[in-house]
Amino acid sequence: MIEPLEAQVVQKMFEWYATDAYSMNLIRAELKKKFNVDFSKGYIDAILKNPFYCGTMVYNEKEYPHNYDRIITREIFDKVQEIKAGHHKKHFKYAGLPFLYRGLIKCAECGCLITPEKKTKKSGKTYHYYHCTQYNGKHGAEWLREEELTKQLSQAFESLKMPQKVVDDIVETLKATHKDKSEFHKNLLERYNAEYQKYEDRIEKMYEDKLDGSITESFYDKKRKEYRAKQKDVNKQLAKLHFADEEYYITSEYLLKLASKARELFESSELQEKRLFLKLTLQNLELEGKKVRFDYQKPFDVIANYASRQLWLPDQDSDLEPTA
């Protein structure tokens, strides 16, 4: 049986890596911060390649299904393997260079990647330009400087912004909701603990009956296994209850405040943090001519939709065009 804390640690590792926004070093740092565990990159890599956590045991290089607890789905395991395999390939000429938007944007015309190039002017000043690779055929692709892409993407984060008073009001509502939710969870917790203790009492009573000769040893063993199985089920429910309740409104408050400061955070971050920020908030990035198109990741799509319907936002033209 996998312990609840161990299950949570492994589950988080797969969830983080599956976003394709966390490097091994970032996962190490998050594990240290959230769980106070210090895993090496090699150990993390071994866990992420182990199908045991999604229900498969490897023996003599063959896979067999097992009956132990599954803590991730096969889908998320396969997604992680896809990402890991992709990191060992260089998709295009400049894959090894530290360009901000490398590998993040596709061409809306042909689906090829938008690739970066460094150009040095006669003055000695260098610029980063982006354009479609046009591997599937020439189609007159536009070239954009990195600064222009950054300007357009900054506007995407500006669209998440809400006045602080509105954020505070939503957070207070979340806290009130969380209070009712916590009471409900407290009652469930008490019920689960009482149920677990009920089976523990029965096992102890049966043990005394066995010593007195009131029941046979085989009957005791059979019922003991049955009650231990029921306790195991109760433990699973307790683990689910803990994970569902953990930092409910705190996480929601963090996301709201993050969204309201998203543009400032994006513009002030270093290259690696900018890339991480983009992957966590936006998806389906495309370049159509000289215009960036995108979809918001969940839950930022909900925040953007809420913000766009409010009267406080001024009318403004934007080069950004969210995809349908």
Contacts in CASP RR format, 6 or more apart in sequence:
PFRMAT RR
TARGET T0000
AUTHOR 0000-0000-0000
METHOD contacts of the structure
MODEL  1
MIEPLEAQVVQKMFEWYATDAYSMNLIRAELKKKFNVDFSKGYIDAILKN
PFYCGTMVYNEKEYPHNYDRIITREIFDKVQEIKAGHHKKHFKYAGLPFL
YRGLIKCAECGCLITPEKKTKKSGKTYHYYHCTQYNGKHGAEWLREEELT
KQLSQAFESLKMPQKVVDDIVETLKATHKDKSEFHKNLLERYNAEYQKYE
DRIEKMYEDKLDGSITESFYDKKRKEYRAKQKDVNKQLAKLHFADEEYYI
TSEYLLKLASKARELFESSELQEKRLFLKLTLQNLELEGKKVRFDYQKPF
DVIANYASRQLWLPDQDSDLEPTA
1 68 0 8 1.000
1 69 0 8 1.000
1 232 0 8 1.000
2 10 0 8 1.000
2 68 0 8 1.000
2 69 0 8 1.000
2 71 0 8 1.000
4 235 0 8 1.000
4 238 0 8 1.000
4 239 0 8 1.000
4 242 0 8 1.000
5 35 0 8 1.000
7 69 0 8 1.000
7 71 0 8 1.000
7 239 0 8 1.000
8 35 0 8 1.000
8 243 0 8 1.000
9 31 0 8 1.000
9 35 0 8 1.000
9 37 0 8 1.000
10 47 0 8 1.000
10 53 0 8 1.000
10 71 0 8 1.000
10 72 0 8 1.000
11 71 0 8 1.000
11 72 0 8 1.000
12 30 0 8 1.000
12 31 0 8 1.000
12 34 0 8 1.000
12 35 0 8 1.000
13 27 0 8 1.000
13 31 0 8 1.000
13 44 0 8 1.000
13 47 0 8 1.000
13 48 0 8 1.000
14 48 0 8 1.000
14 53 0 8 1.000
14 72 0 8 1.000
14 76 0 8 1.000
14 77 0 8 1.000
14 80 0 8 1.000
15 76 0 8 1.000
16 22 0 8 1.000
16 26 0 8 1.000
16 27 0 8 1.000
16 30 0 8 1.000
17 27 0 8 1.000
17 48 0 8 1.000
17 80 0 8 1.000
17 83 0 8 1.000
17 84 0 8 1.000
18 76 0 8 1.000
18 79 0 8 1.000
18 80 0 8 1.000
18 83 0 8 1.000
19 279 0 8 1.000
19 280 0 8 1.000
20 83 0 8 1.000
20 279 0 8 1.000
21 275 0 8 1.000
21 276 0 8 1.000
21 279 0 8 1.000
21 280 0 8 1.000
22 30 0 8 1.000
22 276 0 8 1.000
24 41 0 8 1.000
24 42 0 8 1.000
24 44 0 8 1.000
24 45 0 8 1.000
25 41 0 8 1.000
26 276 0 8 1.000
27 44 0 8 1.000
28 38 0 8 1.000
28 39 0 8 1.000
28 40 0 8 1.000
28 41 0 8 1.000
28 44 0 8 1.000
31 37 0 8 1.000
31 38 0 8 1.000
31 39 0 8 1.000
31 44 0 8 1.000
32 38 0 8 1.000
39 47 0 8 1.000
47 53 0 8 1.000
48 80 0 8 1.000
48 84 0 8 1.000
49 81 0 8 1.000
49 84 0 8 1.000
51 57 0 8 1.000
51 58 0 8 1.000
51 63 0 8 1.000
51 77 0 8 1.000
52 58 0 8 1.000
52 66 0 8 1.000
52 68 0 8 1.000
53 70 0 8 1.000
53 71 0 8 1.000
53 72 0 8 1.000
53 77 0 8 1.000
54 70 0 8 1.000
54 72 0 8 1.000
54 73 0 8 1.000
54 74 0 8 1.000
54 76 0 8 1.000
54 77 0 8 1.000
55 65 0 8 1.000
55 66 0 8 1.000
55 68 0 8 1.000
55 70 0 8 1.000
55 74 0 8 1.000
56 63 0 8 1.000
56 64 0 8 1.000
56 65 0 8 1.000
56 66 0 8 1.000
57 63 0 8 1.000
57 64 0 8 1.000
57 65 0 8 1.000
57 66 0 8 1.000
58 64 0 8 1.000
69 236 0 8 1.000
90 96 0 8 1.000
91 103 0 8 1.000
91 113 0 8 1.000
92 103 0 8 1.000
92 113 0 8 1.000
92 115 0 8 1.000
92 133 0 8 1.000
93 115 0 8 1.000
94 102 0 8 1.000
94 115 0 8 1.000
94 116 0 8 1.000
94 117 0 8 1.000
95 102 0 8 1.000
96 102 0 8 1.000
97 116 0 8 1.000
97 118 0 8 1.000
98 271 0 8 1.000
99 116 0 8 1.000
99 128 0 8 1.000
99 146 0 8 1.000
100 128 0 8 1.000
100 146 0 8 1.000
100 149 0 8 1.000
100 150 0 8 1.000
100 271 0 8 1.000
100 274 0 8 1.000
100 275 0 8 1.000
101 114 0 8 1.000
101 116 0 8 1.000
101 130 0 8 1.000
101 146 0 8 1.000
101 149 0 8 1.000
101 278 0 8 1.000
102 115 0 8 1.000
102 116 0 8 1.000
103 113 0 8 1.000
103 114 0 8 1.000
103 115 0 8 1.000
104 114 0 8 1.000
104 275 0 8 1.000
104 278 0 8 1.000
104 279 0 8 1.000
104 285 0 8 1.000
105 113 0 8 1.000
105 114 0 8 1.000
105 130 0 8 1.000
105 149 0 8 1.000
105 285 0 8 1.000
105 286 0 8 1.000
105 287 0 8 1.000
105 292 0 8 1.000
106 112 0 8 1.000
106 113 0 8 1.000
106 114 0 8 1.000
106 285 0 8 1.000
106 286 0 8 1.000
106 287 0 8 1.000
107 113 0 8 1.000
107 114 0 8 1.000
107 132 0 8 1.000
107 133 0 8 1.000
107 134 0 8 1.000
107 141 0 8 1.000
107 286 0 8 1.000
107 287 0 8 1.000
108 286 0 8 1.000
108 287 0 8 1.000
108 288 0 8 1.000
108 289 0 8 1.000
108 293 0 8 1.000
109 132 0 8 1.000
109 139 0 8 1.000
109 141 0 8 1.000
109 288 0 8 1.000
109 289 0 8 1.000
110 132 0 8 1.000
110 134 0 8 1.000
110 136 0 8 1.000
110 137 0 8 1.000
110 139 0 8 1.000
111 136 0 8 1.000
111 286 0 8 1.000
112 132 0 8 1.000
112 133 0 8 1.000
112 134 0 8 1.000
112 135 0 8 1.000
112 136 0 8 1.000
113 132 0 8 1.000
113 133 0 8 1.000
114 130 0 8 1.000
114 131 0 8 1.000
114 132 0 8 1.000
114 133 0 8 1.000
114 287 0 8 1.000
115 130 0 8 1.000
115 131 0 8 1.000
115 132 0 8 1.000
115 133 0 8 1.000
116 128 0 8 1.000
116 129 0 8 1.000
116 130 0 8 1.000
116 146 0 8 1.000
117 128 0 8 1.000
117 129 0 8 1.000
117 130 0 8 1.000
117 131 0 8 1.000
118 126 0 8 1.000
118 127 0 8 1.000
118 128 0 8 1.000
118 129 0 8 1.000
119 126 0 8 1.000
119 127 0 8 1.000
119 128 0 8 1.000
119 129 0 8 1.000
120 126 0 8 1.000
120 127 0 8 1.000
121 127 0 8 1.000
127 145 0 8 1.000
127 146 0 8 1.000
128 145 0 8 1.000
128 146 0 8 1.000
129 143 0 8 1.000
129 144 0 8 1.000
129 145 0 8 1.000
129 146 0 8 1.000
130 143 0 8 1.000
130 144 0 8 1.000
130 145 0 8 1.000
130 146 0 8 1.000
130 149 0 8 1.000
130 287 0 8 1.000
131 141 0 8 1.000
131 142 0 8 1.000
131 143 0 8 1.000
131 144 0 8 1.000
132 139 0 8 1.000
132 141 0 8 1.000
132 287 0 8 1.000
134 140 0 8 1.000
134 141 0 8 1.000
141 289 0 8 1.000
142 287 0 8 1.000
142 289 0 8 1.000
142 290 0 8 1.000
144 287 0 8 1.000
144 290 0 8 1.000
148 290 0 8 1.000
149 292 0 8 1.000
150 267 0 8 1.000
152 291 0 8 1.000
152 292 0 8 1.000
152 319 0 8 1.000
152 320 0 8 1.000
153 266 0 8 1.000
153 278 0 8 1.000
153 282 0 8 1.000
153 292 0 8 1.000
153 320 0 8 1.000
154 263 0 8 1.000
154 266 0 8 1.000
154 267 0 8 1.000
155 263 0 8 1.000
155 318 0 8 1.000
155 319 0 8 1.000
155 320 0 8 1.000
156 281 0 8 1.000
156 282 0 8 1.000
156 292 0 8 1.000
156 294 0 8 1.000
156 296 0 8 1.000
156 320 0 8 1.000
157 262 0 8 1.000
157 263 0 8 1.000
157 265 0 8 1.000
157 266 0 8 1.000
157 281 0 8 1.000
158 262 0 8 1.000
158 263 0 8 1.000
159 304 0 8 1.000
159 307 0 8 1.000
159 308 0 8 1.000
159 318 0 8 1.000
159 320 0 8 1.000
160 259 0 8 1.000
160 260 0 8 1.000
160 262 0 8 1.000
160 263 0 8 1.000
160 281 0 8 1.000
160 296 0 8 1.000
160 300 0 8 1.000
160 303 0 8 1.000
160 304 0 8 1.000
160 307 0 8 1.000
161 259 0 8 1.000
161 260 0 8 1.000
161 261 0 8 1.000
161 262 0 8 1.000
161 263 0 8 1.000
161 307 0 8 1.000
162 256 0 8 1.000
162 259 0 8 1.000
162 260 0 8 1.000
162 303 0 8 1.000
162 306 0 8 1.000
162 307 0 8 1.000
162 310 0 8 1.000
162 312 0 8 1.000
163 312 0 8 1.000
164 260 0 8 1.000
166 310 0 8 1.000
166 312 0 8 1.000
167 256 0 8 1.000
167 257 0 8 1.000
167 260 0 8 1.000
170 256 0 8 1.000
171 249 0 8 1.000
171 252 0 8 1.000
171 253 0 8 1.000
171 256 0 8 1.000
174 248 0 8 1.000
174 249 0 8 1.000
174 252 0 8 1.000
174 253 0 8 1.000
175 249 0 8 1.000
177 249 0 8 1.000
178 248 0 8 1.000
178 249 0 8 1.000
181 245 0 8 1.000
181 248 0 8 1.000
182 245 0 8 1.000
185 241 0 8 1.000
185 244 0 8 1.000
185 245 0 8 1.000
188 241 0 8 1.000
189 238 0 8 1.000
189 241 0 8 1.000
192 234 0 8 1.000
192 237 0 8 1.000
192 238 0 8 1.000
192 241 0 8 1.000
193 238 0 8 1.000
195 230 0 8 1.000
195 234 0 8 1.000
196 231 0 8 1.000
196 234 0 8 1.000
196 235 0 8 1.000
196 238 0 8 1.000
199 227 0 8 1.000
199 228 0 8 1.000
199 230 0 8 1.000
199 231 0 8 1.000
199 234 0 8 1.000
200 227 0 8 1.000
200 231 0 8 1.000
202 223 0 8 1.000
202 227 0 8 1.000
203 223 0 8 1.000
203 224 0 8 1.000
203 227 0 8 1.000
203 228 0 8 1.000
206 215 0 8 1.000
206 220 0 8 1.000
206 223 0 8 1.000
206 224 0 8 1.000
207 220 0 8 1.000
209 215 0 8 1.000
209 220 0 8 1.000
210 216 0 8 1.000
210 217 0 8 1.000
210 220 0 8 1.000
255 299 0 8 1.000
255 300 0 8 1.000
255 303 0 8 1.000
256 303 0 8 1.000
258 265 0 8 1.000
259 300 0 8 1.000
259 303 0 8 1.000
259 307 0 8 1.000
262 277 0 8 1.000
262 281 0 8 1.000
265 277 0 8 1.000
266 274 0 8 1.000
266 277 0 8 1.000
266 278 0 8 1.000
269 277 0 8 1.000
278 285 0 8 1.000
280 297 0 8 1.000
281 296 0 8 1.000
281 297 0 8 1.000
281 300 0 8 1.000
282 294 0 8 1.000
282 295 0 8 1.000
282 296 0 8 1.000
282 297 0 8 1.000
282 300 0 8 1.000
283 294 0 8 1.000
283 295 0 8 1.000
283 296 0 8 1.000
283 297 0 8 1.000
284 293 0 8 1.000
284 294 0 8 1.000
284 295 0 8 1.000
284 323 0 8 1.000
285 292 0 8 1.000
285 293 0 8 1.000
285 294 0 8 1.000
286 292 0 8 1.000
286 293 0 8 1.000
286 294 0 8 1.000
286 323 0 8 1.000
287 293 0 8 1.000
288 321 0 8 1.000
290 319 0 8 1.000
291 319 0 8 1.000
291 320 0 8 1.000
291 321 0 8 1.000
292 319 0 8 1.000
292 320 0 8 1.000
292 321 0 8 1.000
293 320 0 8 1.000
293 321 0 8 1.000
293 322 0 8 1.000
293 323 0 8 1.000
294 320 0 8 1.000
294 322 0 8 1.000
294 323 0 8 1.000
295 301 0 8 1.000
295 322 0 8 1.000
295 323 0 8 1.000
296 303 0 8 1.000
296 304 0 8 1.000
296 322 0 8 1.000
307 313 0 8 1.000
END
